[in-house]
Amino acid sequence: MEIRFEKEYLKELYNDGRTKNKKYRFQPQVVKKYQKRIDTLAGITRIEELFTLNSLNFEALESSGNYSIRIDYHYRLEFQVSNSDTEPIITIWLIMDITNHYE
């Protein structure tokens, strides 16, 4: 399983807990939950497994083909999934963005 980050700040937040870009500064508790959500995704092999984790509020986003899970009350993590050609097993998670759910 591979995790890819569409934007550099997402990779920095996951690996370092902070980012150089001041536009993407988050509270420490948000960063910790973000890292925890990435770790959760890394342990999942089928998209159906996300349905059983109610606290994530997993949902498919309309017309974009993207999915999202909750980081906390205000922020959501958007991602795409690539499956194996032969089985419905997730091979790549593409982490796209952290969005403010209520803006």
Secondary structure as UniProt FT lines:
FT   STRAND          2..5
FT   HELIX           8..16
FT   HELIX           22..24
FT   HELIX           28..42
FT   HELIX           47..52
FT   HELIX           54..56
FT   STRAND          59..60
FT   TURN            62..64
FT   STRAND          67..70
FT   STRAND          75..83
FT   STRAND          90..100
FT   TURN            101..102
//
